[in-house]
């Protein structure tokens, strides 16, 4: 009920309601007893009521004052006050005097509730605070949205083309190879002697200014951010990949894609892939469509564990045989859409190659005999060249594992050998050649029954 401290009854012999009446003493009526009881429930001061008198004290005001008094005591403390009433003296809490306009005596009613007026004030205050919070949050959200929009606008106006492998701006090393003078540098000299001892390049080639070998050595010594030393077991591999870049007209498209990036060569993806087991030995070179011009450098022969080489859609015209010498694990060789004039002889890889594509080049003459030595071939495409004469029988007789053989768009004549037709009953699913009635098309075609022998004329299946 909000009582701050217990009410003490001083007279030990009788309570306020039971105190004996002395002559001339103050007598407590029933109303006075009630007043005393009210004091027990927090009334700040006792109400003096004489015998046979009726108090005009307002009960509501009394409760209001009492409740306010207890609340105020929490803040302002209490003062003892004694009021004599007969033999009994009651000690009650007295609240320090406050003005009638005090917050505690006006904000609450007799039941401890806010007055309606103050409810309205509280409601208005809360509404204002809520409105300010909502406005602030809205402004913050708009600001964040505008920032994101600005960032997106900036990205749209200034797009940055992603690179497959981060590159480091090229270092100017022209001073190193634009002079015939010997480069006086310990690092350069040690790398040079190591590469000469490996047999990849000669002293004469390194001494020739502006040669691709010297450019590659200058990059390895001064331009390569990786800065490997002569004892690195992969120095030949890294040097060989550098020679491919400098010997093929230094294609900017290849460099911007991450070639010579200054990182370990196995990270030059997707052009370079390394063996999964070691993670450091080059096993695949996918250099299709990079405008490579010229001949492959002989130094590539040091990449002895390459299994896939894709050089299609470039402007290459020779050097494959010398570059692939010693590639005993080569399985796929793609040379389509270049400018080769002869079929590269793959004497060192005859037993391992299973996929060979030299279509869309400038090759003339007869189908070379060495193709019949690729006994593990499953795919052979020599279409879109200028092969002439008849189709030799050994093409079918010596290639028992062939699954696809494309020879269309050439100048071949005669009849399809029976040895090739027989493969259609074994493994050969796709066989294409320029076939048909020569008189109708105005050219010399190969006689081949469809679908008994050829699967299609003049195209791919």
C-alpha positions in Angstrom: 0.0 0.0 0.0 3.0 2.3 -0.3 3.9 2.6 3.4 7.5 3.8 3.6 8.0 2.9 7.3 5.9 1.1 9.9 3.8 3.3 12.2 4.9 3.0 15.8 2.4 3.1 18.7 4.2 4.7 21.7 1.8 3.7 24.4 2.8 0.1 25.3 -0.3 -0.5 27.5 -3.0 0.0 24.9 -3.4 0.6 21.3 -4.9 3.6 19.8 -8.4 2.1 19.6 -8.3 0.6 23.1 -6.6 3.4 25.2 -8.4 4.2 28.4 -10.1 7.6 28.6 -8.9 9.9 31.3 -10.8 12.8 32.6 -10.4 15.7 30.2 -8.4 13.6 27.9 -8.9 13.5 24.3 -11.4 10.8 23.2 -11.2 8.9 19.9 -14.4 8.2 18.2 -14.9 5.6 15.5 -13.9 8.1 12.9 -10.7 8.8 14.8 -10.0 5.1 15.0 -10.5 4.9 11.3 -8.1 7.9 10.9 -5.5 6.1 12.9 -6.0 3.0 10.8 -5.5 5.1 7.7 -2.3 6.4 9.1 -1.1 2.7 9.1 -1.7 2.7 5.4 0.5 5.7 4.7 -1.5 8.9 5.7 1.1 11.6 6.1 -0.4 13.3 9.2 -3.2 12.2 11.6 -6.5 14.1 11.3 -7.6 15.5 14.7 -11.3 14.8 15.3 -12.9 15.7 18.6 -15.8 13.8 20.4 -19.1 14.1 18.7 -17.6 15.9 15.8 -17.9 15.0 12.2 -14.7 15.6 10.1 -15.1 17.5 6.9 -11.8 16.0 5.7 -12.0 14.9 2.1 -11.1 11.2 1.9 -10.0 11.5 -1.6 -7.7 14.4 -0.9 -6.4 12.5 2.1 -5.4 9.4 0.1 -3.9 11.5 -2.6 -1.8 13.4 -0.1 -0.8 10.2 1.6 0.2 8.5 -1.6 2.1 11.5 -2.7 3.8 11.7 0.7 5.1 8.1 0.4 6.4 8.7 -3.1 8.1 11.9 -2.0 9.7 10.2 1.0 11.7 8.0 -1.4 13.4 11.2 -2.8 13.3 13.7 0.1 13.6 11.5 3.2 11.3 11.6 6.3 10.9 13.8 9.3 9.6 12.6 12.6 6.5 14.2 14.0 4.6 13.5 17.2 0.9 14.1 17.6 -0.6 13.7 21.0 -4.0 11.9 21.1 -4.9 10.9 24.6 -2.3 8.6 26.2 -1.3 7.4 22.8 1.3 9.3 20.8 1.6 8.3 17.2 4.8 8.8 15.2 4.2 9.2 11.5 6.2 10.2 8.4 5.9 13.8 7.5 6.8 14.8 4.0 8.7 18.0 3.5 6.5 20.8 2.5 5.9 21.3 -1.2 3.8 23.7 -3.2 0.4 22.6 -4.3 1.6 22.4 -7.8 4.1 19.7 -7.0 4.3 16.9 -9.6 3.8 14.1 -7.1 0.6 15.5 -5.6 -1.1 16.2 -8.9 0.0 13.5 -11.4 -1.6 10.6 -9.5 -5.1 9.9 -8.3 -6.1 8.0 -5.2 -5.5 4.7 -6.8 -1.9 5.6 -8.0 -2.9 6.2 -11.6 -2.0 9.1 -13.8 -4.6 11.8 -14.1 -6.3 12.0 -17.6 -4.5 15.3 -18.3 -1.1 13.8 -17.6 -2.0 10.8 -19.7 -2.5 13.1 -22.6 0.8 14.8 -22.0 2.6 11.4 -21.8 0.9 10.2 -25.0 1.9 13.4 -26.8 5.5 13.2 -25.6 5.8 9.5 -26.6 4.2 10.3 -30.0 6.8 13.1 -30.6 9.7 10.9 -29.6 8.4 8.1 -31.8 8.0 10.5 -34.8 11.6 11.7 -34.3 12.9 8.2 -34.2 11.0 7.2 -37.4 12.2 10.3 -39.2 15.8 9.5 -38.2 15.6 5.9 -39.3 14.0 6.9 -42.6 16.8 9.5 -43.3 19.5 6.8 -42.5 17.9 4.3 -44.8 17.6 6.9 -47.6 21.3 7.8 -47.1 22.4 4.2 -47.3 20.3 3.6 -50.4 21.7 6.6 -52.2 25.3 5.5 -51.3 24.6 2.0 -52.9 23.1 3.6 -55.9 26.1 5.8 -56.3 28.4 2.8 -56.0 26.5 0.9 -58.7 26.5 4.0 -60.9 30.3 4.3 -60.5 30.7 0.6 -61.3 28.6 0.9 -64.4 30.5 3.9 -65.7 33.9 2.5 -65.0 33.8 -1.3 -65.6 36.9 -3.2 -64.8 37.5 -6.3 -67.0 38.4 -9.2 -64.7 41.6 -11.1 -65.5 41.9 -14.8 -65.0 45.2 -14.4 -63.2 46.3 -11.2 -61.5 49.1 -9.6 -63.5 51.9 -7.3 -62.5 52.7 -4.3 -64.8 55.6 -5.3 -67.1 59.0 -4.2 -66.1 61.1 -2.4 -68.7 63.9 -4.8 -69.5 64.7 -3.6 -73.0 68.1 -2.3 -71.8 69.0 -5.9 -71.2 68.5 -7.2 -74.8 68.9 -4.1 -76.9 72.7 -4.3 -76.8 75.3 -6.7 -78.0 77.4 -6.1 -74.9 77.6 -8.8 -72.2 75.3 -8.1 -69.3 77.5 -7.7 -66.2 75.2 -9.1 -63.5 75.8 -12.0 -61.1 72.2 -13.2 -61.2 72.0 -12.9 -65.0 75.2 -14.8 -65.4 74.3 -17.7 -63.0 70.9 -18.2 -64.7 72.5 -18.1 -68.2 75.1 -20.7 -67.3 72.5 -23.0 -65.8 70.3 -22.9 -68.9 73.2 -23.4 -71.3 74.3 -26.4 -69.3 70.7 -27.8 -69.6 71.0 -27.8 -73.4 67.9 -25.7 -73.9 69.7 -22.7 -75.4 73.3 -21.9 -76.4 75.7 -19.1 -75.5 75.4 -17.9 -79.1 71.6 -17.6 -78.8 71.9 -15.7 -75.5 74.6 -13.4 -77.0 72.4 -12.4 -79.9 70.7 -9.2 -79.0 66.9 -9.2 -79.5 66.7 -13.0 -79.8 63.7 -14.5 -78.0 66.1 -16.6 -75.9 67.9 -13.5 -74.6 64.6 -11.7 -74.0 63.4 -14.7 -72.0 66.5 -14.8 -70.0 66.3 -11.0 -69.3 62.7 -11.4 -68.1 63.7 -14.4 -65.8 66.6 -12.4 -64.3 65.1 -8.9 -64.0 61.4 -8.8 -65.0 60.1 -11.9 -63.1 58.6 -10.9 -59.8 59.0 -14.5 -58.5 62.8 -14.1 -58.8 63.7 -17.8 -58.8 67.4 -18.7 -58.6 69.5 -21.2 -60.6 68.9 -24.0 -58.1 65.1 -24.0 -58.6 64.1 -27.4 -60.0 61.5 -25.7 -62.3 63.8 -23.1 -63.8 63.7 -24.9 -67.2 59.9 -25.1 -67.2 59.6 -21.4 -66.4 62.1 -20.4 -69.0 60.4 -22.5 -71.7 57.1 -20.8 -71.1 58.8 -17.5 -71.4 60.3 -18.5 -74.7 56.8 -19.4 -76.0 55.7 -15.8 -75.3 58.8 -14.0 -76.8 59.1 -16.3 -79.8 55.4 -15.8 -80.9 55.4 -12.1 -81.4 54.8 -11.3 -77.7 51.0 -11.4 -77.9 49.5 -8.8 -75.6 46.3 -10.8 -75.4 48.2 -13.6 -73.8 50.0 -11.4 -71.4 46.8 -9.6 -70.2 45.3 -13.0 -69.5 48.0 -13.7 -66.9 51.0 -15.1 -68.9 54.3 -14.1 -67.2 52.2 -12.8 -64.3 55.0 -13.0 -61.8 53.3 -15.8 -60.0 54.0 -19.5 -60.1 53.3 -20.8 -63.6 50.6 -23.3 -62.5 48.4 -20.3 -61.6 48.4 -19.0 -65.2 45.0 -20.6 -65.6 43.3 -21.6 -67.8 46.2 -21.5 -70.3 48.4 -23.6 -68.0 47.3 -26.6 -66.0 49.6 -28.6 -63.8 49.6 -32.2 -62.8 47.1 -32.9 -59.9 49.5 -35.1 -58.1 52.5 -32.7 -58.0 50.7 -29.4 -58.4 53.9 -28.0 -60.0 54.5 -29.8 -63.3 52.9 -28.5 -66.4 50.5 -31.1 -68.0 48.2 -29.0 -70.2 48.6 -26.0 -72.4 45.4 -24.4 -73.6 46.5 -21.5 -75.8 43.6 -21.4 -78.3 42.7 -18.1 -79.9 45.5 -15.9 -78.7 46.8 -14.7 -82.1 50.0 -16.6 -81.7 52.2 -16.0 -84.8 55.3 -17.9 -86.0 56.8 -21.2 -84.9 56.8 -22.9 -81.6 60.2 -22.6 -79.9 62.3 -25.7 -79.5 62.7 -24.9 -75.8 59.1 -26.3 -75.2 60.6 -29.8 -75.5 61.6 -29.4 -71.9 57.9 -29.8 -70.9 58.1 -33.5 -71.1 55.0 -34.3 -69.1 52.4 -32.4 -71.2 49.4 -34.5 -72.1 47.2 -31.9 -73.8 48.3 -29.2 -76.2 45.7 -26.9 -77.8 47.1 -24.4 -80.3 43.9 -24.0 -82.4 42.7 -20.7 -83.8 46.1 -19.0 -84.1 48.4 -18.1 -86.9 51.1 -20.7 -86.4 52.9 -22.2 -89.4 55.5 -24.7 -88.2 57.8 -25.9 -85.5 55.5 -28.4 -83.9 57.7 -31.4 -84.4 60.8 -29.8 -82.8 58.8 -28.4 -79.9 57.2 -31.7 -79.0 60.3 -33.8 -79.1 60.4 -36.0 -76.1 56.7 -35.5 -75.2 56.1 -39.2 -74.6 52.9 -38.7 -72.7 51.1 -36.4 -75.2 47.5 -37.6 -75.7 45.7 -34.7 -77.4 47.1 -32.4 -80.1 44.8 -29.7 -81.5 46.2 -27.6 -84.3 43.0 -26.7 -86.2 42.6 -23.3 -87.8 46.2 -22.3 -88.3 48.5 -21.9 -91.3 50.4 -25.2 -91.2 51.4 -26.4 -94.7 52.5 -29.9 -93.7 51.3 -32.4 -91.1 53.7 -32.3 -88.1 55.4 -35.6 -87.8 54.9 -36.9 -84.3 57.5 -39.6 -84.2 58.2 -39.3 -80.5 54.5 -39.5 -79.5 53.1 -42.1 -81.9 52.2 -44.6 -79.2 50.5 -42.1 -76.9 48.4 -39.8 -79.0 44.7 -40.6 -79.1 43.3 -37.3 -80.5 44.8 -35.5 -83.5 43.2 -32.5 -85.2 44.9 -30.6 -88.1 41.7 -29.4 -89.8 41.4 -26.0 -91.5 45.0 -25.5 -92.4 46.9 -25.1 -95.7 48.2 -28.7 -96.0 48.6 -30.1 -99.5 49.7 -33.4 -101.0 48.9 -36.9 -100.1 47.8 -38.2 -96.7 51.1 -38.9 -94.9 52.1 -42.5 -94.1 53.2 -41.7 -90.6 49.5 -41.3 -89.6 49.1 -45.0 -89.8 51.7 -45.3 -87.0 49.5 -43.6 -84.5 48.0 -46.9 -83.6 46.1 -45.6 -80.5 44.2 -42.9 -82.4 40.5 -42.7 -81.6 39.9 -39.3 -83.3 41.5 -38.0 -86.5 40.4 -34.9 -88.3 42.2 -33.8 -91.5 39.2 -32.0 -93.1 39.2 -28.6 -94.7 42.7 -28.8 -96.2 44.0 -29.5 -99.7 44.8 -33.3 -99.6 44.7 -34.9 -102.9 44.9 -38.3 -104.6 43.3 -41.5 -103.3 42.8 -42.5 -99.7 45.5 -45.0 -98.7 44.3 -48.4 -97.4 46.7 -48.3 -94.5 44.7 -45.5 -92.8 42.1 -48.1 -91.9 44.2 -51.2 -91.6 46.6 -49.8 -89.0 44.1 -47.8 -86.9 41.9 -50.4 -85.3 40.7 -48.0 -82.4 39.4 -45.2 -84.6 36.0 -43.9 -83.6 35.8 -40.7 -85.7 37.5 -40.1 -89.1 36.8 -36.8 -90.9 38.3 -36.3 -94.4 35.7 -34.0 -96.1 36.5 -30.7 -97.8 39.6 -31.9 -99.5 40.5 -32.9 -103.1 40.5 -36.7 -102.5 39.3 -39.0 -105.2 38.8 -42.7 -105.8 36.9 -45.2 -103.7 36.8 -45.6 -100.0 39.2 -48.5 -99.0 37.4 -51.6 -97.8 39.7 -51.7 -94.7 38.2 -48.5 -93.5 34.6 -49.6 -94.3 35.3 -52.7 -92.2 36.0 -50.6 -89.2 32.4 -49.4 -89.3 31.5 -52.8 -87.9 34.1 -52.5 -85.1 34.7 -49.1 -83.6 34.3 -46.4 -86.3 31.1 -44.5 -85.7 31.7 -41.4 -87.7 33.2 -41.4 -91.2 32.9 -38.4 -93.4 34.3 -37.7 -96.9 33.3 -35.8 -100.0 31.1 -38.4 -101.5 28.4 -38.5 -104.1 27.9 -38.6 -107.8 30.7 -36.6 -109.4 28.7 -35.7 -112.5 26.0 -34.1 -110.5 28.2 -31.9 -108.3 30.8 -31.1 -110.9 33.8 -32.2 -108.8 35.7 -35.4 -108.2 34.3 -37.1 -105.1 35.1 -40.3 -103.3 32.8 -43.2 -103.9 31.4 -44.3 -100.5 28.1 -45.9 -99.7 26.0 -44.2 -97.1 25.3 -45.5 -94.5 26.9 -48.8 -95.1 30.4 -47.3 -95.1 30.3 -43.5 -94.8 28.1 -42.1 -92.0 27.7 -38.8 -93.8 29.0 -36.9 -96.8 30.7 -33.6 -96.6 30.3 -32.8 -93.0 30.4 -33.8 -89.3 28.1 -36.1 -87.5 
